[in-house]
Amino acid sequence: MLRKLDWFWRLLVTGFAFSLFGLGGLFMTIFYFPILKIIIRDKDRKANVVQATIHRSFGYYLSIIEFIGVCDITVENKEYLKGVKGTVIIANHPSLLDTVILMGQMNRAQCIVKHELWNNFFLGGVMRAANYIRNDEDPEKLIRDCVNVLERGDNLIVFPEGTRTPPGSVLGKLQRGVANIIVSSTAPILPVTIHCNHRTLAKGEPWYRIPPTRLAFTIRFSKQCESVDLVTEKTEHHSLNTRRMTAAIKHLLETNILGEEVVQRN
């Protein structure tokens, strides 16, 4: 009986959490961002304020969903984020909450978003105000935009898989886009491992498919590394450098993920 009550409560609060997220985005789109647009004219300054707002809002949101019992979130090695800027944050992507969790940890961060979200009724205004990068842009323009973000000093959150990790996989197939960005910018890399105890909120899983126990996320930041150290043998061929960088990123993430899984089992 108690298990059924616990399951039903988590179903209710999960629905509330999703509603709160959507309504929060709509509120900022209708009320906050229009006022901000009038007050701050400079585009870069406005983008910085919007990023800081999203960071704080996501931080509050994560505190709320932890408090009401949707999930538990443990962040390890957050000190590695201190002073980090102009860095590519690469992470695996097991769940729908990954971007929200990472955005809630860092103040100045940009990300590449699905173009469907750009015109989403609830979140489209947030995407546009933050000037996030659309994933349906011309590939060359997308890379240029990402390089510009890094050169401006913003961090760029990228999931090399391009979508959520398929069920049963340690890491899905990596897209070459992130390697292209890194090779084109020579920006440093900060790897992140995201672990979730259930497959709920994974790709293809509806939000209302509640797991038998509360969700538990562990976010582990690793030390920043220089991209030039990952691939020491450079050639004049950009495509070959990109393939090698993709392989190096895959090895780096898989090593961290498998290490994290050993820790979780122990």
C-alpha positions as CSV (number, residue, x, y, z in Angstrom):
1,M,0.0,0.0,0.0
2,L,2.8,2.4,1.0
3,R,4.6,1.6,-2.3
4,K,1.5,2.5,-4.3
5,L,1.0,5.7,-2.4
6,D,4.7,6.6,-3.0
7,W,4.4,5.8,-6.7
8,F,1.2,7.9,-7.0
9,W,2.8,10.8,-5.2
10,R,5.8,10.7,-7.5
11,L,3.5,10.6,-10.5
12,L,1.7,13.7,-9.3
13,V,4.8,15.7,-8.5
14,T,6.5,14.7,-11.8
15,G,3.5,16.0,-13.7
16,F,3.7,19.2,-11.6
17,A,7.4,19.5,-12.3
18,F,6.9,19.4,-16.1
19,S,4.1,21.9,-15.8
20,L,6.1,24.2,-13.7
21,F,9.0,24.1,-16.2
22,G,6.8,24.9,-19.1
23,L,4.8,27.7,-17.3
24,G,8.1,29.2,-16.0
25,G,9.4,29.5,-19.5
26,L,6.1,31.0,-20.7
27,F,6.1,33.5,-17.8
28,M,9.6,34.7,-18.7
29,T,8.7,34.9,-22.4
30,I,5.6,37.0,-21.8
31,F,6.7,39.2,-18.9
32,Y,10.4,39.1,-18.1
33,F,12.2,39.1,-21.5
34,P,10.2,42.0,-23.0
35,I,11.0,44.2,-20.0
36,L,14.7,43.2,-20.3
37,K,14.7,44.0,-24.0
38,I,13.6,47.6,-23.2
39,I,16.0,48.1,-20.3
40,I,19.1,46.5,-21.9
41,R,19.9,47.5,-25.5
42,D,23.3,46.0,-25.9
43,K,22.9,42.5,-27.4
44,D,25.9,40.8,-25.7
45,R,25.1,42.3,-22.3
46,K,21.5,41.2,-22.6
47,A,22.6,37.7,-23.6
48,N,24.8,37.6,-20.4
49,V,21.9,38.7,-18.2
50,V,19.6,36.1,-19.8
51,Q,22.1,33.3,-19.3
52,A,22.5,34.3,-15.6
53,T,18.7,34.4,-15.3
54,I,18.4,30.9,-16.8
55,H,21.2,29.6,-14.5
56,R,19.5,30.9,-11.4
57,S,16.0,29.8,-12.5
58,F,17.2,26.3,-13.3
59,G,19.0,26.2,-10.0
60,Y,15.8,27.1,-8.2
61,Y,13.8,24.6,-10.3
62,L,16.2,21.8,-9.4
63,S,15.9,22.6,-5.7
64,I,12.1,22.5,-6.0
65,I,11.9,19.1,-7.8
66,E,14.4,17.7,-5.2
67,F,12.3,19.1,-2.3
68,I,9.0,17.6,-3.6
69,G,10.6,14.2,-4.2
70,V,10.9,13.9,-8.0
71,C,14.7,13.2,-7.8
72,D,17.9,13.5,-5.9
73,I,20.9,15.2,-7.5
74,T,24.5,14.8,-6.4
75,V,27.1,17.0,-8.0
76,E,30.8,15.9,-7.6
77,N,33.9,17.9,-8.3
78,K,32.1,21.2,-8.9
79,E,35.3,23.0,-8.0
80,Y,36.5,22.1,-11.5
81,L,34.1,24.7,-12.9
82,K,35.8,27.6,-11.0
83,G,37.2,30.1,-13.5
84,V,36.2,28.0,-16.5
85,K,35.3,30.0,-19.6
86,G,35.5,29.6,-23.3
87,T,35.4,25.8,-22.7
88,V,33.5,23.0,-24.5
89,I,31.6,21.1,-21.9
90,I,31.1,17.5,-23.2
91,A,28.8,15.1,-21.5
92,N,26.8,11.9,-22.1
93,H,23.1,12.3,-22.4
94,P,21.1,9.7,-20.6
95,S,18.0,11.8,-19.7
96,L,15.7,14.7,-20.5
97,L,16.9,16.7,-17.5
98,D,20.6,16.7,-18.4
99,T,20.7,20.2,-20.0
100,V,18.7,21.7,-17.1
101,I,21.1,20.1,-14.5
102,L,24.2,21.3,-16.3
103,M,22.8,24.8,-16.9
104,G,22.0,25.0,-13.3
105,Q,25.6,24.5,-12.4
106,M,27.3,27.2,-14.5
107,N,26.6,30.9,-15.0
108,R,27.8,31.6,-18.5
109,A,26.8,28.8,-20.7
110,Q,25.5,28.4,-24.2
111,C,24.1,25.3,-25.9
112,I,22.9,23.9,-29.2
113,V,19.2,23.3,-29.1
114,K,16.8,21.4,-31.3
115,H,15.1,23.7,-33.8
116,E,11.7,22.4,-32.7
117,L,12.2,24.2,-29.4
118,W,12.8,27.5,-31.1
119,N,9.1,27.9,-31.8
120,N,7.8,25.9,-28.8
121,F,4.9,27.7,-27.2
122,F,6.4,27.4,-23.7
123,L,10.1,27.5,-24.3
124,G,10.6,29.2,-27.6
125,G,10.9,32.7,-26.1
126,V,13.6,31.4,-23.7
127,M,15.6,29.9,-26.6
128,R,15.4,33.1,-28.6
129,A,16.2,35.4,-25.7
130,A,19.3,33.4,-24.7
131,N,20.4,33.4,-28.4
132,Y,21.0,29.6,-28.2
133,I,22.4,28.0,-31.4
134,R,19.9,26.1,-33.5
135,N,20.9,22.6,-34.6
136,D,19.3,23.0,-38.1
137,E,21.6,25.8,-39.2
138,D,24.0,25.5,-42.1
139,P,26.8,23.3,-40.7
140,E,29.5,25.9,-41.4
141,K,27.4,28.6,-39.8
142,L,26.7,26.5,-36.8
143,I,30.4,25.8,-36.3
144,R,31.2,29.6,-36.7
145,D,28.5,30.5,-34.2
146,C,29.9,28.0,-31.7
147,V,33.5,29.2,-32.2
148,N,32.3,32.8,-31.7
149,V,30.5,31.8,-28.4
150,L,33.8,30.2,-27.1
151,E,35.9,33.2,-28.2
152,R,33.5,35.5,-26.4
153,G,34.3,33.6,-23.2
154,D,31.0,31.7,-22.8
155,N,31.1,27.9,-22.1
156,L,29.4,25.7,-24.7
157,I,27.5,22.6,-23.5
158,V,27.5,19.9,-26.1
159,F,26.3,16.3,-26.1
160,P,28.5,14.6,-28.7
161,E,25.8,11.9,-29.3
162,G,23.5,14.6,-30.7
163,T,20.5,13.0,-28.9
164,R,19.8,11.0,-25.8
165,T,21.8,7.8,-25.3
166,P,19.9,4.8,-26.6
167,P,18.6,2.4,-23.9
168,G,21.1,-0.3,-23.0
169,S,24.1,1.6,-24.4
170,V,27.0,3.2,-22.5
171,L,27.4,5.8,-25.2
172,G,25.6,6.2,-28.5
173,K,27.2,7.0,-31.8
174,L,29.0,10.3,-31.7
175,Q,28.3,13.0,-34.3
176,R,31.3,14.8,-35.8
177,G,29.9,18.2,-35.1
178,V,31.5,18.6,-31.7
179,A,34.9,17.5,-33.0
180,N,34.5,20.0,-35.8
181,I,33.9,22.8,-33.2
182,I,36.9,21.8,-31.1
183,V,39.2,21.4,-34.0
184,S,38.1,24.8,-35.4
185,S,38.5,26.6,-32.1
186,T,41.2,24.7,-30.2
187,A,39.1,25.4,-27.1
188,P,39.8,23.4,-23.9
189,I,37.5,20.5,-23.0
190,L,35.8,19.8,-19.7
191,P,34.2,16.3,-19.6
192,V,31.1,15.5,-17.5
193,T,29.7,12.2,-16.6
194,I,25.9,12.0,-16.0
195,H,24.5,8.9,-14.3
196,C,20.9,8.1,-13.6
197,N,19.7,5.1,-11.7
198,H,16.7,4.6,-14.0
199,R,15.9,4.8,-17.7
200,T,12.9,7.1,-17.1
201,L,13.2,10.3,-19.1
202,A,15.5,8.5,-21.5
203,K,14.9,8.6,-25.3
204,G,11.5,7.2,-26.1
205,E,10.3,7.1,-22.5
206,P,7.2,9.2,-21.6
207,W,7.4,11.3,-18.5
208,Y,4.5,9.5,-16.8
209,R,6.3,6.1,-16.9
210,I,7.4,6.4,-13.3
211,P,10.2,4.2,-12.0
212,P,9.8,2.0,-8.9
213,T,12.0,4.3,-6.8
214,R,13.0,7.9,-6.8
215,L,15.3,9.1,-9.6
216,A,18.9,9.7,-8.5
217,F,21.3,11.7,-10.6
218,T,25.1,11.9,-10.1
219,I,26.9,14.6,-12.0
220,R,30.7,14.2,-12.0
221,F,32.9,16.9,-13.4
222,S,36.4,16.0,-14.5
223,K,39.5,18.2,-14.9
224,Q,39.7,20.5,-17.9
225,C,42.0,19.3,-20.6
226,E,43.5,20.9,-23.7
227,S,42.1,19.6,-26.9
228,V,45.5,19.7,-28.6
229,D,46.6,17.0,-26.1
230,L,43.9,14.6,-27.2
231,V,45.1,14.4,-30.7
232,T,48.8,14.9,-31.0
233,E,49.2,13.9,-34.6
234,K,47.8,16.7,-36.6
235,T,47.5,16.8,-40.4
236,E,46.6,19.4,-43.0
237,H,43.4,17.6,-43.6
238,H,40.5,19.0,-41.5
239,S,38.3,15.9,-42.1
240,L,41.0,13.5,-40.8
241,N,41.7,15.7,-37.8
242,T,38.0,15.7,-37.1
243,R,37.7,11.9,-37.3
244,R,40.6,11.5,-34.9
245,M,39.1,14.1,-32.5
246,T,35.8,12.3,-32.6
247,A,37.6,9.0,-31.6
248,A,39.5,10.8,-28.9
249,I,36.3,12.3,-27.4
250,K,34.5,8.9,-27.5
251,H,37.4,7.3,-25.7
252,L,37.5,10.1,-23.1
253,L,33.8,9.9,-22.4
254,E,33.6,6.1,-22.4
255,T,36.5,5.9,-20.0
256,N,34.8,8.3,-17.6
257,I,31.4,6.6,-17.9
258,L,32.7,3.1,-17.3
259,G,34.8,4.4,-14.4
260,E,31.6,6.0,-13.0
261,E,29.6,2.8,-13.4
262,V,32.2,0.9,-11.4
263,V,32.0,3.5,-8.7
264,Q,28.1,3.2,-8.7
265,R,28.3,-0.6,-8.4
266,N,30.7,-0.4,-5.5
